Amino acid sequence: MCGIVGYIGNEDIKEILVDGLKELEYRGYDSAGIAVLQDNEIHSFKAVGKLQNLVEKTKDFTVENFGMGIGHTRWATHGKPTEINAHPHLGEFSYVVHNGIIENYQELKKELSQSGVAFLSQTDTEVIVHLFEKNYEKLKDSFKAFEATVEKLEGAYAVLLITKVDPQKIFFAKNGSPMIVGNDGKGDIFFGSSDAALIGKANEVIYLDDGDYGYTSSKEGIVLLSDKKPKALNKKALTGDKISAQKGGFRFFMEKEIYEQSEVLVDTIMGRVLDEKIYFEELDENFFDGIEEIKICACGTSYNSGLACSYLFERQAKIKTSVEIASEFRYKEPLLDPKSLFVVISQSGETADTLEALKMARSAGLKTLAICNVDNSSIVRIADHTLLTRAGIEKGVASTKAFATQVMVMWMLSLYIAQHKKSMSKENILSEIEAIRHIPNAVVVENRLHEKIKRLSKRYLHGHGFFFIGRDLFYPLALEGALKLKEISYLHAEGYPAGEMKHGPIALADSELFTIALMPKTLHYDKVKSNVEELSARDATILAISPERFELADDYVHTYHSDHPMSEFFEMMVVTQLLALEVSIRLGNDVDMPRNLAKSVTVE
Ligand code: M6R
């Protein structure tokens, strides 16, 4: 949930740390801090709120020549977002940053307190630095002390530690939370909790595995161990450019990412949609042999994409499919059948609930498949197979292009299974392929549309709630539209099956209840229309999104790509994303970093 950076070398340490934190700020932003060790002195700075506050605080601090530093941007789990609780946490002579949760911290804290340690913060992290120093007092060897510390930790962590007793090294450990170490070939070493922090700095990186720990120094480079034994460095080239991770003229990353959807969807389908069939080089010919059903598990937006595609798996691939919210799945003691394919969907590949569900499925002997946007993420490394969504780095906390590409991958997957099971005729597969090819056009943001939604948005800033309604595939899209709006506007919004309104929620209908009606022409138009008429008769304010003009609507967004349900789906997706964006902008909210949220939820 938090972001971590580290650096050893001769360049401007402060700049490198702060620059890396900027790339990770989307992971958590309620406080930030850095600690720099140089000439046996540690300088530490912390600030509550966004990273800019830390930048202000450190503006007169300059560092030259060799040194090292660690930095952190936080999303609070234990203890309020205060300066005391911000990382780095200090002991007598050492500093630590940590991402994850130390599950046995209460027990460790008790032992340390009994031996005279005074704790300053309410965090679980602080035990690490005190435990290290206690171990150092006993062992008089910094690495052995660090190893003994890591041995005692339970839970998820990515840890960096620096200490005055060994001022040439950064100690690191990883278990359950992501951590990457890289170098630039000139002796400088960089750490990050995501490769976004290392792009443009390191040219080769090592994605650490759970249980890895060690230290780095400019003399020895990266010294990596696992299970107390030296481990070979599995170096990978770091590709990707920083520019694409910047806003590129848009007001917010979310806006840029909505506009990018057409382009990234081309990447998603490239090499996978052939003239007459769907092809995934990642899957063997016999991948689906013995699979009798599909279980999808995910959180948030990824759950919504899974739910949408469950309709396609059943309708097209004729395979029984169920969808589970990962945080519920983990504790329901699910009955898992080894004949099921367990599909996890995650933009980040680091969502703790999804990751744990995946581990459960694996230990129950199920074949697992990850639909993920981040290669080498924890989920990708654990799943048997992965289909990457190829959306590129998504920075806005509110997911947009990740959702679009997830749906696209699963649509293709449903056809791939249909080919395998021969559950669709060749002609039908061909017409689906044709429809897929058309989608990058359907999601192009026309100026006309964006201007219309900008104007419309001013009418939707109040009221006592929003209902996004749809049927079939458009019900999960309604869920997603509502999730987008509530995440960044802080207005109450629900997604509901249109046909279900009369079973309760219609009681809320009045002119202050805003209904966003998804009314595709190609799927149950008349049914949805009568559901919307029922709401209109109760004076609900209706915004209809449809290719058919709907007379009872107060507002209307005309859609144009109505030759296939999925074209309608993708076009309406863009409309709901733009609506959330423009409402949020009018309300003066921080679109990319909405309150209380973080991009990657690596805690339960
Ligand atoms: O990285 P993941 O796709 O696993 O994340 C799951 C959810 O946390 C995520 O989709 C969340 O709901 C987004 N903020 C939605 O915009």
Boltz pocket constraint, residues with backbone or C-beta under 6 A from the ligand:
constraints:
  - pocket:
      binder: B
      contacts: [[A, 299], [A, 300], [A, 301], [A, 302], [A, 303], [A, 345], [A, 346], [A, 347], [A, 348], [A, 349], [A, 350], [A, 351], [A, 354], [A, 397], [A, 398], [A, 399], [A, 400], [A, 483], [A, 484], [A, 487], [A, 597], [A, 598], [A, 599], [A, 600], [A, 601]]
      max_distance: 6.0
